Amino acid sequence: MSLSDGFNTAAAGLEEDRPAPLRKRRASPFSLRLTADERARLIEEAKGAPLGAYIKAKVTGAPLPVRMRRTGLSVEDRQALAQVLALLGRSRLSSNLNQLAYLANVGALPMTPETEAELIDSVRAVRGVRILLMTALGLKPELREDRS
């Protein structure tokens, strides 16, 4: 008997001592035929939720589980995120803020009315991006009074 035969025999003996894992039975699927109009209406009513989950919730009277399509975003969220990405792409916000931070750190940032106006505009832009991101994520943005 070789070394590998002895190992395989010992391993097989260990597996026999283990109890078989219990498997949960999944519920059987249910099929439903819909016309194109019926399906379109249900998709519209589901508002981005998976159609199967929406129909199950509607039939059983249970609340709709908090789940979205695979992307995790509704159409409104995608539009809001597209706006944010477009704004970020057009602005040189990150580059400008980095330059201002560098100048402030080395003490070379003169505070003129123009500089102050630019800083105020930058703060407003950051706040606008924040509001759009929060809206896209489904959060209610905290609207603060603009003191600038």
VOBA-1610 file (N, C-alpha, C; in pm, whole numbers, padded with zeros to 5 digits, always signed):
BEGIN
Met+00086-00118+00000Met+00000+00000+00000Met+00090+00123+00000Ser+00060+00216-00094Ser+00140+00336-00106Ser+00093+00441-00006Leu+00170+00544+00004Leu+00137+00652+00097Leu+00005+00720+00058Ser-00015+00742-00071Ser-00139+00808-00115Ser-00260+00718-00093Asp-00245+00584-00109Asp-00357+00493-00083Asp-00397+00498+00064Gly-00299+00502+00152Gly-00326+00509+00295Gly-00396+00639+00331Phe-00353+00748+00269Phe-00415+00878+00294Phe-00559+00879+00246Asn-00582+00828+00125Asn-00718+00826+00069Asn-00811+00739+00152Thr-00760+00626+00201Thr-00842+00537+00285Thr-00879+00607+00416Ala-00782+00673+00477Ala-00808+00744+00602Ala-00906+00859+00580Ala-00891+00931+00471Ala-00980+01043+00442Ala-01121+00995+00416Ala-01137+00882+00347Ala-01270+00827+00320Ala-01338+00785+00450Gly-01260+00731+00545Gly-01316+00691+00674Gly-01366+00811+00753Leu-01299+00926+00741Leu-01342+01047+00810Leu-01472+01100+00752Glu-01485+01092+00620Glu-01608+01143+00555Glu-01729+01061+00594Glu-01709+00931+00615Glu-01823+00845+00651Glu-01876+00880+00790Asp-01791+00931+00878Asp-01833+00963+01015Asp-01914+01093+01021Arg-01901+01179+00919Arg-01971+01307+00919Arg-02116+01290+00879Pro-02209+01356+00950Pro-02349+01350+00908Pro-02369+01430+00779Ala-02464+01388+00700Ala-02492+01457+00574Ala-02552+01594+00605Pro-02512+01698+00531Pro-02567+01831+00559Pro-02716+01837+00524Leu-02789+01910+00606Leu-02932+01927+00581Leu-02951+02034+00475Arg-03031+02006+00377Arg-03055+02101+00269Arg-03195+02158+00283Lys-03202+02289+00269Lys-03333+02353+00274Lys-03398+02339+00137Arg-03524+02310+00140Arg-03598+02301+00014Arg-03646+02439-00024Arg-03618+02475-00146Arg-03666+02603-00197Arg-03810+02588-00241Ala-03883+02696-00230Ala-04022+02695-00275Ala-04026+02673-00426Ser-04127+02602-00470Ser-04138+02575-00614Ser-04180+02702-00687Pro-04130+02720-00808Pro-04163+02841-00884Pro-04308+02837-00933Phe-04360+02953-00961Phe-04496+02967-01015Phe-04486+03051-01141Ser-04544+03003-01247Ser-04536+03073-01375Ser-04668+03144-01402Leu-04660+03260-01464Leu-04778+03341-01492Leu-04761+03405-01629Arg-04859+03388-01716Arg-04852+03449-01849Arg-04924+03583-01846Leu-04858+03685-01901Leu-04914+03819-01906Leu-04911+03870-02049Thr-05006+03955-02080Thr-05000+04024-02209Thr-04893+04133-02199Ala-04853+04185-02312Ala-04751+04291-02312Ala-04801+04412-02233Asp-04930+04445-02246Asp-04985+04561-02174Asp-04988+04536-02023Glu-05026+04414-01983Glu-05030+04381-01840Glu-04890+04389-01779Arg-04793+04335-01852Arg-04655+04337-01803Arg-04603+04480-01794Ala-04632+04562-01894Ala-04587+04702-01894Ala-04647+04777-01775Arg-04777+04750-01748Arg-04842+04816-01635Arg-04778+04776-01502Leu-04749+04647-01488Leu-04686+04599-01365Leu-04544+04655-01349Ile-04470+04663-01457Ile-04335+04721-01451Ile-04342+04865-01408Glu-04439+04938-01460Glu-04457+05080-01422Glu-04494+05092-01275Glu-04583+05005-01228Glu-04625+05008-01087Glu-04510+04970-00994Ala-04421+04881-01041Ala-04310+04833-00957Ala-04207+04942-00930Lys-04200+05044-01015Lys-04110+05159-00996Lys-03966+05117-00967Gly-03912+05030-01051Gly-03772+04993-01037Gly-03745+04868-00955Ala-03845+04820-00882Ala-03827+04697-00805Ala-03831+04578-00900Pro-03770+04465-00866Pro-03780+04347-00951Pro-03926+04306-00966Leu-03963+04271-01087Leu-04103+04242-01117Leu-04155+04125-01035Gly-04076+04019-01021Gly-04119+03902-00943Gly-04146+03938-00797Ala-04058+04018-00739Ala-04075+04059-00599Ala-04198+04148-00584Tyr-04221+04234-00684Tyr-04338+04322-00677Tyr-04467+04241-00685Ile-04473+04146-00779Ile-04595+04065-00794Ile-04619+03983-00668Lys-04512+03925-00613Lys-04526+03844-00490Lys-04579+03930-00375Ala-04527+04051-00361Ala-04574+04139-00254Ala-04719+04179-00276Lys-04755+04203-00402Lys-04892+04245-00432Lys-04991+04130-00406Val-04954+04009-00442Val-05043+03893-00423Val-05057+03857-00276Thr-04947+03858-00202Thr-04951+03816-00062Thr-04991+03929+00033Gly-04988+04053-00014Gly-05020+04166+00072Gly-04904+04206+00161Ala-04789+04145+00140Ala-04669+04177+00219Ala-04607+04306+00164Pro-04531+04376+00246Pro-04463+04495+00195Pro-04356+04456+00094Leu-04334+04544+00001Leu-04232+04521-00101Leu-04095+04524-00036Pro-04013+04422-00058Pro-03878+04425+00001Pro-03799+04542-00056Val-03714+04600+00027Val-03634+04714-00016Val-03519+04659-00099Arg-03541+04656-00228Arg-03443+04603-00321Arg-03466+04668-00457Met-03361+04692-00527Met-03373+04752-00659Met-03317+04654-00762Arg-03321+04694-00886Arg-03265+04609-00991Arg-03118+04588-00969Arg-03056+04508-01052Arg-02915+04470-01033Arg-02824+04591-01019Thr-02853+04698-01090Thr-02768+04816-01080Thr-02787+04884-00947Gly-02900+04860-00880Gly-02926+04922-00751Gly-02978+05063-00762Leu-03001+05111-00884Leu-03044+05250-00902Leu-03171+05257-00985Ser-03260+05346-00945Ser-03378+05371-01027Ser-03339+05467-01138Val-03431+05490-01229Val-03405+05581-01341Val-03373+05721-01291Glu-03448+05768-01189Glu-03425+05901-01135Glu-03285+05912-01074Asp-03243+05804-01006Asp-03110+05805-00946Asp-03002+05810-01053Arg-03023+05735-01160Arg-02923+05736-01268Arg-02913+05875-01330Gln-03027+05943-01346Gln-03025+06077-01404Gln-02953+06174-01311Ala-02980+06165-01182Ala-02914+06254-01086Ala-02764+06228-01082Leu-02725+06101-01084Leu-02582+06070-01084Leu-02515+06115-01214Ala-02586+06105-01325Ala-02531+06154-01452Ala-02509+06305-01445Gln-02601+06378-01382Gln-02584+06522-01364Gln-02460+06552-01280Val-02443+06476-01173Val-02327+06497-01085Val-02198+06472-01161Leu-02194+06361-01234Leu-02073+06330-01308Leu-02043+06434-01415Ala-02148+06486-01479Ala-02128+06590-01580Ala-02073+06717-01516Leu-02128+06754-01400Leu-02079+06873-01329Leu-01933+06855-01285Leu-01902+06739-01232Leu-01765+06714-01189Leu-01668+06714-01307Gly-01713+06661-01418Gly-01628+06658-01537Gly-01602+06797-01593Arg-01703+06882-01589Arg-01689+07018-01643Arg-01609+07109-01550Ser-01625+07087-01421Ser-01556+07175-01326Ser-01413+07129-01307Arg-01330+07221-01268Arg-01193+07186-01231Arg-01184+07197-01080Leu-01292+07159-01015Leu-01307+07177-00872Leu-01195+07112-00792Ser-01169+06986-00818Ser-01067+06917-00737Ser-00930+06978-00758Ser-00898+07012-00882Ser-00768+07073-00910Ser-00756+07210-00843Asn-00861+07289-00853Asn-00859+07423-00794Asn-00849+07418-00641Leu-00926+07329-00580Leu-00921+07317-00434Leu-00785+07267-00388Asn-00725+07179-00464Asn-00592+07131-00430Asn-00489+07244-00438Gln-00500+07327-00540Gln-00408+07441-00553Gln-00427+07540-00439Leu-00552+07567-00403Leu-00579+07659-00293Leu-00524+07604-00161Ala-00542+07475-00138Ala-00490+07414-00015Ala-00338+07425-00011Tyr-00273+07402-00123Tyr-00126+07413-00127Tyr-00082+07556-00096Leu-00146+07654-00161Leu-00109+07794-00139Leu-00136+07836+00006Ala-00245+07787+00063Ala-00274+07819+00203Ala-00169+07758+00296Asn-00125+07637+00265Asn-00025+07570+00349Asn+00110+07639+00345Val+00147+07696+00231Val+00277+07763+00222Val+00268+07911+00254Gly+00146+07960+00286Gly+00127+08100+00323Gly+00131+08196+00206Ala+00102+08148+00087Ala+00110+08232-00032Ala-00028+08267-00089Leu-00133+08255-00009Leu-00268+08282-00059Leu-00312+08420-00011Pro-00304+08522-00099Pro-00352+08655-00059Pro-00505+08656-00057Met-00563+08712+00047Met-00708+08714+00060Met-00760+08846+00005Thr-00792+08844-00124Thr-00849+08961-00191Thr-00999+08937-00207Pro-01076+09041-00242Pro-01219+09020-00266Pro-01244+08916-00377Glu-01157+08912-00478Glu-01174+08815-00586Glu-01152+08672-00534Thr-01050+08656-00450Thr-01021+08525-00393Thr-01137+08479-00305Glu-01188+08572-00226Glu-01301+08538-00139Glu-01423+08499-00221Ala-01450+08571-00331Ala-01563+08540-00417Ala-01547+08401-00480Glu-01424+08369-00522Glu-01398+08237-00581Glu-01417+08126-00478Leu-01372+08151-00356Leu-01391+08051-00251Leu-01539+08029-00221Ile-01615+08136-00218Ile-01760+08125-00193Ile-01827+08048-00305Asp-01787+08076-00431Asp-01843+08000-00545Asp-01807+07852-00535Ser-01685+07823-00492Ser-01643+07683-00477Ser-01725+07612-00370Val-01749+07680-00259Val-01830+07621-00152Val-01972+07594-00204Arg-02028+07687-00279Arg-02162+07666-00335Arg-02163+07547-00431Ala-02058+07532-00512Ala-02051+07420-00605Ala-02042+07287-00530Val-01962+07284-00425Val-01950+07162-00345Val-02084+07129-00281Arg-02153+07230-00230Arg-02286+07206-00170Arg-02384+07152-00274Gly-02377+07206-00397Gly-02466+07158-00503Gly-02439+07012-00537Val-02312+06974-00543Val-02276+06835-00570Val-02324+06747-00456Arg-02309+06795-00334Arg-02353+06719-00216Arg-02503+06692-00222Ile-02580+06794-00255Ile-02726+06778-00263Ile-02763+06679-00372Leu-02700+06689-00489Leu-02730+06596-00597Leu-02693+06452-00559Leu-02579+06433-00494Leu-02539+06299-00453Leu-02635+06241-00350Met-02675+06321-00255Met-02768+06272-00154Met-02902+06236-00216Thr-02947+06318-00311Thr-03072+06288-00381Thr-03058+06157-00458Ala-02945+06139-00526Ala-02922+06017-00603Ala-02920+05893-00514Leu-02874+05909-00393Leu-02867+05796-00300Leu-02998+05776-00224Gly-03096+05859-00252Gly-03226+05844-00187Gly-03232+05905-00049Leu-03137+05991-00017Leu-03136+06057+00114Leu-03193+06197+00100Lys-03253+06246+00207Lys-03308+06380+00205Lys-03197+06477+00243Pro-03156+06565+00149Pro-03047+06656+00182Pro-03090+06756+00288Glu-02999+06786+00376Glu-03021+06884+00481Glu-02991+07020+00421Leu-03094+07099+00397Leu-03074+07228+00334Leu-03040+07331+00441Arg-02918+07379+00435Arg-02873+07479+00532Arg-02882+07616+00470Glu-02900+07714+00555Glu-02906+07853+00508Glu-02768+07892+00456Asp-02766+07951+00336Asp-02640+07990+00275Asp-02593+08120+00337Arg-02485+08112+00416Arg-02433+08230+00486Arg-02331+08304+00402Ser-02295+08253+00287Ser-02192+08317+00208Ser-02250+08419+00113
//
